[in-house]
Amino acid sequence: MKRVTFVSKYIFSFFFLVGITASIVLFINLQSCKSPTDSDGIDTTGTNYSWQKFTFGGAASSSLEDVAIVNDTLIFAVGNIYVNDSSGKVDPIPFCLARWNGRNWTLKRLYYYNKDYQTIIPLYSIKGIFAFSSTDIWLAPGSVFHWNGKDSLTEFSFNRLTLSDPNATVIKLWGGSSSELNGVGNTGTIVQFSNGTWQKIESNTDQDISDIWGYKGIIDSKDVVLYAAGRQIFQLNGNTSLVANFNPDRIIRSVWFNFRNIVYAAGDGIFSINNNSWKKEDISDQYAVFRIRGTDINNIWATGGFGFTTQFNGARWTIINEVSLSSGNYESLDVKGNIVALVGFEGNSAIITIGTKK
């Protein structure tokens, strides 16, 4: 289990490297607007949610690593869920996916056809999921697979073994459309799917890339994509990668933005950019944060160690104590409309916590 760390109460200032390229400069300049804590006419949202916790597995070390909300009656969570077989022993083939239909969860095993061995192989240890619709879903258990959301067989889309680094894996995905997709992972891995073809992108880092997020069609109708690696945030610019510097004293595990106002980074604390400099958000009792996501700057969620979960409603951060965990972490989250979903592990069990706004 990951050990979480308490965040220092001191304020740190952070700065983007200016002048790398015109694209980076333009990106930074667009961030120099008001902080979300300033009065800019944006309504705040409440933190009045009802919560449901679900646990799965427990026969061995089960965990869920990522989650995608399609709508209020369809959620997919991925990872490993181990259960006992009919003889009472741990089934060595875990369920890799849990599906929510608005009332209950169904566990599912997924497979792919390996042409080299001419056999069907189960998927497991899926680290990332990105869903464009109920029938257009991408999965990242190291390589990349495309799934129609119904069948048990997936389509093998990208093979990590084609990369020069044997340790390279794809663990997180983001795309503006199903024909324009980006994947990131260990040892600075970036792959890009465009016009039906995958290609490797030089990331300019050998650090593990733990998260990726983008915004569709802002600059010249091109997607703007940021990703977090070690102590830095990077920007993808077409088929190149450029550094957008972050204070090297902090580990960054996740990034989120909607490009209209502000960029958030999370890891050993939660940080936001305002007037070209980074500031630490003032949140007490904060543990390490593994994922930050939002729908707008008045509805941002972050989650991490020991179930630490907080929401920014446009005016203030509120810690959600009722979802905390005694012996586990939330590894990821997704938020859409009035629903937020947190996934991770509690002891040997996988856990999913769903919040619905009242």
TORDO-966715 format. One record per residue (C-alpha): residue number from 1; residue in one letter; x, y, z. Coordinates in nm, 2 decimals. Example, Ala and Ser with C-alpha at 12.3 -4.5 7.8 and 13.67 -1.06 7.14 Angstrom:
# residues 2
<atom pos="1" code="A" X="1.23" Y="-0.45" Z="0.78"/>
<atom pos="2" code="S" X="1.37" Y="-0.11" Z="0.71"/>
This chain:
# residues 358
<atom pos="1" code="M" X="0.00" Y="0.00" Z="0.00"/>
<atom pos="2" code="K" X="0.13" Y="0.35" Z="-0.08"/>
<atom pos="3" code="R" X="0.24" Y="0.55" Z="0.22"/>
<atom pos="4" code="V" X="0.09" Y="0.90" Z="0.22"/>
<atom pos="5" code="T" X="0.26" Y="1.21" Z="0.35"/>
<atom pos="6" code="F" X="0.13" Y="1.52" Z="0.53"/>
<atom pos="7" code="V" X="0.16" Y="1.84" Z="0.33"/>
<atom pos="8" code="S" X="0.36" Y="2.13" Z="0.47"/>
<atom pos="9" code="K" X="0.18" Y="2.44" Z="0.57"/>
<atom pos="10" code="Y" X="0.42" Y="2.67" Z="0.40"/>
<atom pos="11" code="I" X="0.33" Y="2.85" Z="0.07"/>
<atom pos="12" code="F" X="0.55" Y="2.78" Z="-0.23"/>
<atom pos="13" code="S" X="0.55" Y="2.99" Z="-0.55"/>
<atom pos="14" code="F" X="0.60" Y="2.82" Z="-0.88"/>
<atom pos="15" code="F" X="0.67" Y="2.95" Z="-1.23"/>
<atom pos="16" code="F" X="0.63" Y="2.83" Z="-1.58"/>
<atom pos="17" code="L" X="0.94" Y="2.84" Z="-1.80"/>
<atom pos="18" code="V" X="0.87" Y="3.13" Z="-2.04"/>
<atom pos="19" code="G" X="0.98" Y="3.14" Z="-2.40"/>
<atom pos="20" code="I" X="1.01" Y="2.77" Z="-2.48"/>
<atom pos="21" code="T" X="0.78" Y="2.80" Z="-2.78"/>
<atom pos="22" code="A" X="0.50" Y="3.03" Z="-2.88"/>
<atom pos="23" code="S" X="0.25" Y="2.75" Z="-2.79"/>
<atom pos="24" code="I" X="0.38" Y="2.74" Z="-2.43"/>
<atom pos="25" code="V" X="0.37" Y="3.12" Z="-2.40"/>
<atom pos="26" code="L" X="0.02" Y="3.13" Z="-2.53"/>
<atom pos="27" code="F" X="-0.09" Y="2.86" Z="-2.30"/>
<atom pos="28" code="I" X="0.06" Y="3.03" Z="-2.00"/>
<atom pos="29" code="N" X="-0.09" Y="3.37" Z="-2.09"/>
<atom pos="30" code="L" X="-0.43" Y="3.22" Z="-2.11"/>
<atom pos="31" code="Q" X="-0.39" Y="3.12" Z="-1.74"/>
<atom pos="32" code="S" X="-0.33" Y="3.47" Z="-1.62"/>
<atom pos="33" code="C" X="-0.69" Y="3.54" Z="-1.53"/>
<atom pos="34" code="K" X="-0.86" Y="3.54" Z="-1.19"/>
<atom pos="35" code="S" X="-0.82" Y="3.28" Z="-0.93"/>
<atom pos="36" code="P" X="-1.13" Y="3.07" Z="-0.87"/>
<atom pos="37" code="T" X="-1.14" Y="3.22" Z="-0.52"/>
<atom pos="38" code="D" X="-1.19" Y="3.57" Z="-0.67"/>
<atom pos="39" code="S" X="-1.53" Y="3.70" Z="-0.75"/>
<atom pos="40" code="D" X="-1.58" Y="3.65" Z="-1.13"/>
<atom pos="41" code="G" X="-1.95" Y="3.58" Z="-1.15"/>
<atom pos="42" code="I" X="-1.93" Y="3.20" Z="-1.13"/>
<atom pos="43" code="D" X="-2.18" Y="3.04" Z="-0.90"/>
<atom pos="44" code="T" X="-2.07" Y="2.81" Z="-0.63"/>
<atom pos="45" code="T" X="-2.19" Y="2.46" Z="-0.59"/>
<atom pos="46" code="G" X="-2.28" Y="2.28" Z="-0.27"/>
<atom pos="47" code="T" X="-2.12" Y="1.97" Z="-0.11"/>
<atom pos="48" code="N" X="-2.45" Y="1.81" Z="-0.02"/>
<atom pos="49" code="Y" X="-2.41" Y="1.46" Z="-0.15"/>
<atom pos="50" code="S" X="-2.54" Y="1.12" Z="-0.05"/>
<atom pos="51" code="W" X="-2.28" Y="0.85" Z="-0.05"/>
<atom pos="52" code="Q" X="-2.28" Y="0.47" Z="-0.12"/>
<atom pos="53" code="K" X="-1.97" Y="0.25" Z="-0.06"/>
<atom pos="54" code="F" X="-1.93" Y="-0.08" Z="-0.24"/>
<atom pos="55" code="T" X="-1.65" Y="-0.34" Z="-0.17"/>
<atom pos="56" code="F" X="-1.55" Y="-0.63" Z="-0.39"/>
<atom pos="57" code="G" X="-1.31" Y="-0.92" Z="-0.38"/>
<atom pos="58" code="G" X="-1.11" Y="-0.97" Z="-0.06"/>
<atom pos="59" code="A" X="-0.99" Y="-1.32" Z="-0.16"/>
<atom pos="60" code="A" X="-0.65" Y="-1.16" Z="-0.24"/>
<atom pos="61" code="S" X="-0.52" Y="-0.81" Z="-0.29"/>
<atom pos="62" code="S" X="-0.80" Y="-0.65" Z="-0.49"/>
<atom pos="63" code="S" X="-0.79" Y="-0.29" Z="-0.61"/>
<atom pos="64" code="L" X="-0.95" Y="-0.06" Z="-0.86"/>
<atom pos="65" code="E" X="-0.72" Y="0.18" Z="-1.05"/>
<atom pos="66" code="D" X="-0.95" Y="0.40" Z="-1.26"/>
<atom pos="67" code="V" X="-1.31" Y="0.49" Z="-1.33"/>
<atom pos="68" code="A" X="-1.52" Y="0.64" Z="-1.61"/>
<atom pos="69" code="I" X="-1.87" Y="0.78" Z="-1.57"/>
<atom pos="70" code="V" X="-2.07" Y="0.76" Z="-1.90"/>
<atom pos="71" code="N" X="-2.40" Y="0.88" Z="-1.74"/>
<atom pos="72" code="D" X="-2.60" Y="0.85" Z="-1.42"/>
<atom pos="73" code="T" X="-2.68" Y="0.49" Z="-1.50"/>
<atom pos="74" code="L" X="-2.35" Y="0.37" Z="-1.65"/>
<atom pos="75" code="I" X="-2.02" Y="0.37" Z="-1.48"/>
<atom pos="76" code="F" X="-1.71" Y="0.15" Z="-1.55"/>
<atom pos="77" code="A" X="-1.43" Y="0.08" Z="-1.30"/>
<atom pos="78" code="V" X="-1.12" Y="-0.11" Z="-1.38"/>
<atom pos="79" code="G" X="-0.84" Y="-0.30" Z="-1.19"/>
<atom pos="80" code="N" X="-0.82" Y="-0.64" Z="-1.03"/>
<atom pos="81" code="I" X="-1.10" Y="-0.80" Z="-0.82"/>
<atom pos="82" code="Y" X="-1.01" Y="-1.15" Z="-0.69"/>
<atom pos="83" code="V" X="-1.28" Y="-1.39" Z="-0.57"/>
<atom pos="84" code="N" X="-1.28" Y="-1.75" Z="-0.45"/>
<atom pos="85" code="D" X="-1.37" Y="-2.02" Z="-0.70"/>
<atom pos="86" code="S" X="-1.61" Y="-2.30" Z="-0.64"/>
<atom pos="87" code="S" X="-1.35" Y="-2.50" Z="-0.44"/>
<atom pos="88" code="G" X="-1.29" Y="-2.21" Z="-0.20"/>
<atom pos="89" code="K" X="-0.95" Y="-2.12" Z="-0.35"/>
<atom pos="90" code="V" X="-0.86" Y="-1.79" Z="-0.50"/>
<atom pos="91" code="D" X="-0.94" Y="-1.78" Z="-0.86"/>
<atom pos="92" code="P" X="-0.61" Y="-1.68" Z="-1.04"/>
<atom pos="93" code="I" X="-0.80" Y="-1.49" Z="-1.31"/>
<atom pos="94" code="P" X="-0.94" Y="-1.17" Z="-1.16"/>
<atom pos="95" code="F" X="-1.24" Y="-0.97" Z="-1.27"/>
<atom pos="96" code="C" X="-1.09" Y="-0.67" Z="-1.44"/>
<atom pos="97" code="L" X="-1.40" Y="-0.45" Z="-1.47"/>
<atom pos="98" code="A" X="-1.71" Y="-0.35" Z="-1.26"/>
<atom pos="99" code="R" X="-2.01" Y="-0.20" Z="-1.43"/>
<atom pos="100" code="W" X="-2.28" Y="0.01" Z="-1.26"/>
<atom pos="101" code="N" X="-2.63" Y="0.03" Z="-1.41"/>
<atom pos="102" code="G" X="-2.77" Y="0.28" Z="-1.17"/>
<atom pos="103" code="R" X="-2.89" Y="0.01" Z="-0.93"/>
<atom pos="104" code="N" X="-2.61" Y="-0.24" Z="-0.88"/>
<atom pos="105" code="W" X="-2.27" Y="-0.36" Z="-0.99"/>
<atom pos="106" code="T" X="-2.18" Y="-0.64" Z="-1.23"/>
<atom pos="107" code="L" X="-1.83" Y="-0.79" Z="-1.24"/>
<atom pos="108" code="K" X="-1.68" Y="-0.88" Z="-1.57"/>
<atom pos="109" code="R" X="-1.37" Y="-1.05" Z="-1.72"/>
<atom pos="110" code="L" X="-1.24" Y="-0.92" Z="-2.05"/>
<atom pos="111" code="Y" X="-1.02" Y="-1.10" Z="-2.30"/>
<atom pos="112" code="Y" X="-0.83" Y="-1.03" Z="-2.63"/>
<atom pos="113" code="Y" X="-0.71" Y="-1.25" Z="-2.91"/>
<atom pos="114" code="N" X="-0.33" Y="-1.29" Z="-2.93"/>
<atom pos="115" code="K" X="-0.24" Y="-1.35" Z="-3.29"/>
<atom pos="116" code="D" X="0.11" Y="-1.46" Z="-3.21"/>
<atom pos="117" code="Y" X="0.00" Y="-1.74" Z="-2.99"/>
<atom pos="118" code="Q" X="-0.34" Y="-1.78" Z="-3.16"/>
<atom pos="119" code="T" X="-0.52" Y="-1.79" Z="-2.83"/>
<atom pos="120" code="I" X="-0.75" Y="-1.59" Z="-2.62"/>
<atom pos="121" code="I" X="-0.59" Y="-1.42" Z="-2.32"/>
<atom pos="122" code="P" X="-0.76" Y="-1.25" Z="-2.02"/>
<atom pos="123" code="L" X="-0.70" Y="-0.88" Z="-1.94"/>
<atom pos="124" code="Y" X="-0.61" Y="-0.78" Z="-1.59"/>
<atom pos="125" code="S" X="-0.43" Y="-0.50" Z="-1.40"/>
<atom pos="126" code="I" X="-0.61" Y="-0.24" Z="-1.61"/>
<atom pos="127" code="K" X="-0.47" Y="0.09" Z="-1.49"/>
<atom pos="128" code="G" X="-0.66" Y="0.34" Z="-1.71"/>
<atom pos="129" code="I" X="-1.00" Y="0.37" Z="-1.88"/>
<atom pos="130" code="F" X="-1.13" Y="0.65" Z="-2.10"/>
<atom pos="131" code="A" X="-1.49" Y="0.63" Z="-2.23"/>
<atom pos="132" code="F" X="-1.63" Y="0.84" Z="-2.52"/>
<atom pos="133" code="S" X="-1.96" Y="0.66" Z="-2.50"/>
<atom pos="134" code="S" X="-2.12" Y="0.34" Z="-2.38"/>
<atom pos="135" code="T" X="-1.99" Y="0.16" Z="-2.68"/>
<atom pos="136" code="D" X="-1.66" Y="0.34" Z="-2.74"/>
<atom pos="137" code="I" X="-1.42" Y="0.26" Z="-2.45"/>
<atom pos="138" code="W" X="-1.04" Y="0.25" Z="-2.43"/>
<atom pos="139" code="L" X="-0.84" Y="0.05" Z="-2.18"/>
<atom pos="140" code="A" X="-0.48" Y="0.07" Z="-2.07"/>
<atom pos="141" code="P" X="-0.33" Y="-0.24" Z="-1.89"/>
<atom pos="142" code="G" X="0.01" Y="-0.17" Z="-2.03"/>
<atom pos="143" code="S" X="-0.09" Y="-0.19" Z="-2.39"/>
<atom pos="144" code="V" X="-0.40" Y="-0.03" Z="-2.53"/>
<atom pos="145" code="F" X="-0.73" Y="-0.20" Z="-2.61"/>
<atom pos="146" code="H" X="-1.06" Y="-0.09" Z="-2.76"/>
<atom pos="147" code="W" X="-1.38" Y="-0.22" Z="-2.62"/>
<atom pos="148" code="N" X="-1.75" Y="-0.20" Z="-2.74"/>
<atom pos="149" code="G" X="-1.88" Y="-0.20" Z="-2.38"/>
<atom pos="150" code="K" X="-2.08" Y="-0.52" Z="-2.42"/>
<atom pos="151" code="D" X="-1.88" Y="-0.82" Z="-2.54"/>
<atom pos="152" code="S" X="-1.61" Y="-1.00" Z="-2.34"/>
<atom pos="153" code="L" X="-1.36" Y="-0.98" Z="-2.63"/>
<atom pos="154" code="T" X="-1.17" Y="-0.65" Z="-2.68"/>
<atom pos="155" code="E" X="-0.97" Y="-0.53" Z="-2.98"/>
<atom pos="156" code="F" X="-0.59" Y="-0.52" Z="-2.94"/>
<atom pos="157" code="S" X="-0.51" Y="-0.17" Z="-3.06"/>
<atom pos="158" code="F" X="-0.15" Y="-0.09" Z="-2.94"/>
<atom pos="159" code="N" X="0.12" Y="-0.33" Z="-2.83"/>
<atom pos="160" code="R" X="0.36" Y="-0.19" Z="-2.57"/>
<atom pos="161" code="L" X="0.62" Y="-0.44" Z="-2.68"/>
<atom pos="162" code="T" X="0.67" Y="-0.23" Z="-2.99"/>
<atom pos="163" code="L" X="0.84" Y="0.03" Z="-2.78"/>
<atom pos="164" code="S" X="1.21" Y="0.03" Z="-2.74"/>
<atom pos="165" code="D" X="1.21" Y="0.03" Z="-2.36"/>
<atom pos="166" code="P" X="1.10" Y="-0.31" Z="-2.22"/>
<atom pos="167" code="N" X="0.97" Y="-0.13" Z="-1.90"/>
<atom pos="168" code="A" X="0.75" Y="0.10" Z="-2.10"/>
<atom pos="169" code="T" X="0.37" Y="0.07" Z="-2.03"/>
<atom pos="170" code="V" X="0.06" Y="0.27" Z="-2.10"/>
<atom pos="171" code="I" X="-0.14" Y="0.33" Z="-1.79"/>
<atom pos="172" code="K" X="-0.36" Y="0.65" Z="-1.85"/>
<atom pos="173" code="L" X="-0.55" Y="0.78" Z="-2.15"/>
<atom pos="174" code="W" X="-0.71" Y="1.10" Z="-2.27"/>
<atom pos="175" code="G" X="-0.85" Y="1.19" Z="-2.61"/>
<atom pos="176" code="G" X="-1.05" Y="1.46" Z="-2.78"/>
<atom pos="177" code="S" X="-1.21" Y="1.19" Z="-2.99"/>
<atom pos="178" code="S" X="-1.18" Y="0.82" Z="-3.05"/>
<atom pos="179" code="S" X="-0.97" Y="0.89" Z="-3.35"/>
<atom pos="180" code="E" X="-0.73" Y="1.13" Z="-3.16"/>
<atom pos="181" code="L" X="-0.61" Y="0.96" Z="-2.84"/>
<atom pos="182" code="N" X="-0.31" Y="1.00" Z="-2.62"/>
<atom pos="183" code="G" X="-0.16" Y="0.74" Z="-2.37"/>
<atom pos="184" code="V" X="0.10" Y="0.79" Z="-2.11"/>
<atom pos="185" code="G" X="0.29" Y="0.56" Z="-1.86"/>
<atom pos="186" code="N" X="0.61" Y="0.44" Z="-1.71"/>
<atom pos="187" code="T" X="0.96" Y="0.56" Z="-1.80"/>
<atom pos="188" code="G" X="0.83" Y="0.87" Z="-1.98"/>
<atom pos="189" code="T" X="0.61" Y="0.67" Z="-2.22"/>
<atom pos="190" code="I" X="0.38" Y="0.87" Z="-2.45"/>
<atom pos="191" code="V" X="0.20" Y="0.72" Z="-2.75"/>
<atom pos="192" code="Q" X="-0.05" Y="0.90" Z="-2.98"/>
<atom pos="193" code="F" X="-0.32" Y="0.76" Z="-3.19"/>
<atom pos="194" code="S" X="-0.41" Y="0.97" Z="-3.50"/>
<atom pos="195" code="N" X="-0.55" Y="0.88" Z="-3.84"/>
<atom pos="196" code="G" X="-0.57" Y="0.52" Z="-3.75"/>
<atom pos="197" code="T" X="-0.20" Y="0.49" Z="-3.66"/>
<atom pos="198" code="W" X="-0.01" Y="0.48" Z="-3.33"/>
<atom pos="199" code="Q" X="0.32" Y="0.65" Z="-3.29"/>
<atom pos="200" code="K" X="0.57" Y="0.71" Z="-3.00"/>
<atom pos="201" code="I" X="0.62" Y="1.07" Z="-2.88"/>
<atom pos="202" code="E" X="0.94" Y="1.18" Z="-2.72"/>
<atom pos="203" code="S" X="0.85" Y="1.30" Z="-2.38"/>
<atom pos="204" code="N" X="1.18" Y="1.46" Z="-2.27"/>
<atom pos="205" code="T" X="1.17" Y="1.27" Z="-1.94"/>
<atom pos="206" code="D" X="1.24" Y="0.92" Z="-1.81"/>
<atom pos="207" code="Q" X="1.01" Y="0.98" Z="-1.51"/>
<atom pos="208" code="D" X="0.69" Y="0.78" Z="-1.48"/>
<atom pos="209" code="I" X="0.40" Y="0.97" Z="-1.62"/>
<atom pos="210" code="S" X="0.11" Y="0.93" Z="-1.38"/>
<atom pos="211" code="D" X="-0.17" Y="1.13" Z="-1.53"/>
<atom pos="212" code="I" X="-0.28" Y="1.31" Z="-1.85"/>
<atom pos="213" code="W" X="-0.56" Y="1.55" Z="-1.91"/>
<atom pos="214" code="G" X="-0.66" Y="1.77" Z="-2.21"/>
<atom pos="215" code="Y" X="-0.91" Y="2.02" Z="-2.34"/>
<atom pos="216" code="K" X="-1.05" Y="1.98" Z="-2.69"/>
<atom pos="217" code="G" X="-1.00" Y="2.24" Z="-2.97"/>
<atom pos="218" code="I" X="-0.88" Y="2.56" Z="-2.80"/>
<atom pos="219" code="I" X="-0.58" Y="2.67" Z="-3.00"/>
<atom pos="220" code="D" X="-0.64" Y="2.65" Z="-3.38"/>
<atom pos="221" code="S" X="-0.90" Y="2.37" Z="-3.32"/>
<atom pos="222" code="K" X="-0.61" Y="2.16" Z="-3.17"/>
<atom pos="223" code="D" X="-0.64" Y="1.97" Z="-2.84"/>
<atom pos="224" code="V" X="-0.44" Y="2.11" Z="-2.55"/>
<atom pos="225" code="V" X="-0.29" Y="1.83" Z="-2.34"/>
<atom pos="226" code="L" X="-0.09" Y="1.84" Z="-2.02"/>
<atom pos="227" code="Y" X="0.06" Y="1.55" Z="-1.83"/>
<atom pos="228" code="A" X="0.22" Y="1.50" Z="-1.49"/>
<atom pos="229" code="A" X="0.56" Y="1.33" Z="-1.45"/>
<atom pos="230" code="G" X="0.76" Y="1.33" Z="-1.13"/>
<atom pos="231" code="R" X="0.81" Y="1.69" Z="-1.03"/>
<atom pos="232" code="Q" X="0.71" Y="1.85" Z="-1.35"/>
<atom pos="233" code="I" X="0.41" Y="1.92" Z="-1.57"/>
<atom pos="234" code="F" X="0.46" Y="1.88" Z="-1.95"/>
<atom pos="235" code="Q" X="0.26" Y="2.00" Z="-2.25"/>
<atom pos="236" code="L" X="0.20" Y="1.80" Z="-2.56"/>
<atom pos="237" code="N" X="0.22" Y="2.02" Z="-2.87"/>
<atom pos="238" code="G" X="0.13" Y="1.82" Z="-3.18"/>
<atom pos="239" code="N" X="0.39" Y="1.54" Z="-3.19"/>
<atom pos="240" code="T" X="0.64" Y="1.71" Z="-2.95"/>
<atom pos="241" code="S" X="0.66" Y="1.74" Z="-2.58"/>
<atom pos="242" code="L" X="0.76" Y="2.06" Z="-2.40"/>
<atom pos="243" code="V" X="0.83" Y="2.13" Z="-2.03"/>
<atom pos="244" code="A" X="0.60" Y="2.36" Z="-1.84"/>
<atom pos="245" code="N" X="0.81" Y="2.38" Z="-1.52"/>
<atom pos="246" code="F" X="0.68" Y="2.30" Z="-1.17"/>
<atom pos="247" code="N" X="0.86" Y="2.35" Z="-0.84"/>
<atom pos="248" code="P" X="1.10" Y="2.05" Z="-0.80"/>
<atom pos="249" code="D" X="1.03" Y="2.02" Z="-0.43"/>
<atom pos="250" code="R" X="0.69" Y="1.86" Z="-0.49"/>
<atom pos="251" code="I" X="0.58" Y="1.54" Z="-0.64"/>
<atom pos="252" code="I" X="0.30" Y="1.58" Z="-0.89"/>
<atom pos="253" code="R" X="0.07" Y="1.29" Z="-0.96"/>
<atom pos="254" code="S" X="-0.23" Y="1.44" Z="-1.14"/>
<atom pos="255" code="V" X="-0.33" Y="1.74" Z="-1.34"/>
<atom pos="256" code="W" X="-0.67" Y="1.89" Z="-1.44"/>
<atom pos="257" code="F" X="-0.79" Y="2.20" Z="-1.62"/>
<atom pos="258" code="N" X="-1.08" Y="2.33" Z="-1.83"/>
<atom pos="259" code="F" X="-0.86" Y="2.60" Z="-1.99"/>
<atom pos="260" code="R" X="-1.11" Y="2.87" Z="-1.92"/>
<atom pos="261" code="N" X="-0.96" Y="2.99" Z="-1.60"/>
<atom pos="262" code="I" X="-0.70" Y="2.78" Z="-1.42"/>
<atom pos="263" code="V" X="-0.48" Y="2.47" Z="-1.41"/>
<atom pos="264" code="Y" X="-0.47" Y="2.24" Z="-1.10"/>
<atom pos="265" code="A" X="-0.20" Y="2.00" Z="-1.01"/>
<atom pos="266" code="A" X="-0.21" Y="1.75" Z="-0.73"/>
<atom pos="267" code="G" X="0.02" Y="1.52" Z="-0.55"/>
<atom pos="268" code="D" X="0.20" Y="1.63" Z="-0.24"/>
<atom pos="269" code="G" X="-0.07" Y="1.89" Z="-0.20"/>
<atom pos="270" code="I" X="-0.31" Y="2.07" Z="-0.43"/>
<atom pos="271" code="F" X="-0.18" Y="2.36" Z="-0.63"/>
<atom pos="272" code="S" X="-0.33" Y="2.61" Z="-0.88"/>
<atom pos="273" code="I" X="-0.18" Y="2.86" Z="-1.12"/>
<atom pos="274" code="N" X="-0.28" Y="3.23" Z="-1.11"/>
<atom pos="275" code="N" X="-0.10" Y="3.51" Z="-1.29"/>
<atom pos="276" code="N" X="0.17" Y="3.28" Z="-1.41"/>
<atom pos="277" code="S" X="0.27" Y="3.15" Z="-1.07"/>
<atom pos="278" code="W" X="0.17" Y="2.84" Z="-0.87"/>
<atom pos="279" code="K" X="0.02" Y="2.86" Z="-0.52"/>
<atom pos="280" code="K" X="-0.07" Y="2.59" Z="-0.27"/>
<atom pos="281" code="E" X="-0.44" Y="2.56" Z="-0.20"/>
<atom pos="282" code="D" X="-0.52" Y="2.60" Z="0.17"/>
<atom pos="283" code="I" X="-0.66" Y="2.27" Z="0.28"/>
<atom pos="284" code="S" X="-0.61" Y="2.13" Z="0.63"/>
<atom pos="285" code="D" X="-0.55" Y="1.77" Z="0.72"/>
<atom pos="286" code="Q" X="-0.44" Y="1.69" Z="0.37"/>
<atom pos="287" code="Y" X="-0.28" Y="1.36" Z="0.26"/>
<atom pos="288" code="A" X="-0.11" Y="1.27" Z="-0.07"/>
<atom pos="289" code="V" X="-0.35" Y="1.32" Z="-0.36"/>
<atom pos="290" code="F" X="-0.36" Y="1.07" Z="-0.64"/>
<atom pos="291" code="R" X="-0.62" Y="1.22" Z="-0.87"/>
<atom pos="292" code="I" X="-0.79" Y="1.56" Z="-0.94"/>
<atom pos="293" code="R" X="-1.08" Y="1.60" Z="-1.17"/>
<atom pos="294" code="G" X="-1.37" Y="1.85" Z="-1.22"/>
<atom pos="295" code="T" X="-1.65" Y="1.96" Z="-1.44"/>
<atom pos="296" code="D" X="-1.58" Y="2.33" Z="-1.40"/>
<atom pos="297" code="I" X="-1.39" Y="2.56" Z="-1.17"/>
<atom pos="298" code="N" X="-1.69" Y="2.55" Z="-0.92"/>
<atom pos="299" code="N" X="-1.69" Y="2.17" Z="-0.90"/>
<atom pos="300" code="I" X="-1.35" Y="2.02" Z="-0.86"/>
<atom pos="301" code="W" X="-1.27" Y="1.70" Z="-0.67"/>
<atom pos="302" code="A" X="-0.95" Y="1.55" Z="-0.54"/>
<atom pos="303" code="T" X="-0.89" Y="1.22" Z="-0.37"/>
<atom pos="304" code="G" X="-0.60" Y="1.01" Z="-0.24"/>
<atom pos="305" code="G" X="-0.44" Y="0.85" Z="0.07"/>
<atom pos="306" code="F" X="-0.66" Y="0.71" Z="0.34"/>
<atom pos="307" code="G" X="-0.96" Y="0.81" Z="0.14"/>
<atom pos="308" code="F" X="-0.88" Y="1.18" Z="0.17"/>
<atom pos="309" code="T" X="-1.14" Y="1.35" Z="-0.05"/>
<atom pos="310" code="T" X="-1.21" Y="1.72" Z="-0.10"/>
<atom pos="311" code="Q" X="-1.43" Y="1.93" Z="-0.32"/>
<atom pos="312" code="F" X="-1.38" Y="2.29" Z="-0.44"/>
<atom pos="313" code="N" X="-1.72" Y="2.46" Z="-0.49"/>
<atom pos="314" code="G" X="-1.60" Y="2.78" Z="-0.64"/>
<atom pos="315" code="A" X="-1.54" Y="2.95" Z="-0.31"/>
<atom pos="316" code="R" X="-1.38" Y="2.70" Z="-0.07"/>
<atom pos="317" code="W" X="-1.24" Y="2.35" Z="-0.03"/>
<atom pos="318" code="T" X="-1.45" Y="2.11" Z="0.18"/>
<atom pos="319" code="I" X="-1.31" Y="1.78" Z="0.31"/>
<atom pos="320" code="I" X="-1.56" Y="1.50" Z="0.28"/>
<atom pos="321" code="N" X="-1.50" Y="1.30" Z="0.60"/>
<atom pos="322" code="E" X="-1.77" Y="1.04" Z="0.54"/>
<atom pos="323" code="V" X="-1.58" Y="0.87" Z="0.26"/>
<atom pos="324" code="S" X="-1.25" Y="0.84" Z="0.44"/>
<atom pos="325" code="L" X="-1.08" Y="0.49" Z="0.46"/>
<atom pos="326" code="S" X="-0.90" Y="0.34" Z="0.76"/>
<atom pos="327" code="S" X="-0.66" Y="0.11" Z="0.56"/>
<atom pos="328" code="G" X="-0.67" Y="0.21" Z="0.20"/>
<atom pos="329" code="N" X="-0.65" Y="0.47" Z="-0.07"/>
<atom pos="330" code="Y" X="-0.86" Y="0.61" Z="-0.35"/>
<atom pos="331" code="E" X="-0.65" Y="0.57" Z="-0.66"/>
<atom pos="332" code="S" X="-0.87" Y="0.76" Z="-0.90"/>
<atom pos="333" code="L" X="-1.20" Y="0.95" Z="-0.95"/>
<atom pos="334" code="D" X="-1.43" Y="1.07" Z="-1.22"/>
<atom pos="335" code="V" X="-1.70" Y="1.34" Z="-1.20"/>
<atom pos="336" code="K" X="-1.99" Y="1.41" Z="-1.44"/>
<atom pos="337" code="G" X="-2.30" Y="1.61" Z="-1.38"/>
<atom pos="338" code="N" X="-2.43" Y="1.54" Z="-1.03"/>
<atom pos="339" code="I" X="-2.23" Y="1.22" Z="-0.98"/>
<atom pos="340" code="V" X="-1.87" Y="1.16" Z="-0.85"/>
<atom pos="341" code="A" X="-1.71" Y="0.81" Z="-0.83"/>
<atom pos="342" code="L" X="-1.41" Y="0.73" Z="-0.62"/>
<atom pos="343" code="V" X="-1.22" Y="0.40" Z="-0.67"/>
<atom pos="344" code="G" X="-0.93" Y="0.22" Z="-0.49"/>
<atom pos="345" code="F" X="-0.88" Y="-0.03" Z="-0.22"/>
<atom pos="346" code="E" X="-0.96" Y="-0.09" Z="0.15"/>
<atom pos="347" code="G" X="-0.76" Y="-0.37" Z="0.30"/>
<atom pos="348" code="N" X="-0.77" Y="-0.66" Z="0.06"/>
<atom pos="349" code="S" X="-1.09" Y="-0.54" Z="-0.10"/>
<atom pos="350" code="A" X="-1.15" Y="-0.32" Z="-0.40"/>
<atom pos="351" code="I" X="-1.38" Y="-0.02" Z="-0.32"/>
<atom pos="352" code="I" X="-1.60" Y="0.21" Z="-0.51"/>
<atom pos="353" code="T" X="-1.77" Y="0.51" Z="-0.35"/>
<atom pos="354" code="I" X="-2.04" Y="0.69" Z="-0.54"/>
<atom pos="355" code="G" X="-2.16" Y="1.04" Z="-0.45"/>
<atom pos="356" code="T" X="-2.49" Y="1.18" Z="-0.58"/>
<atom pos="357" code="K" X="-2.58" Y="1.54" Z="-0.53"/>
<atom pos="358" code="K" X="-2.91" Y="1.57" Z="-0.34"/>
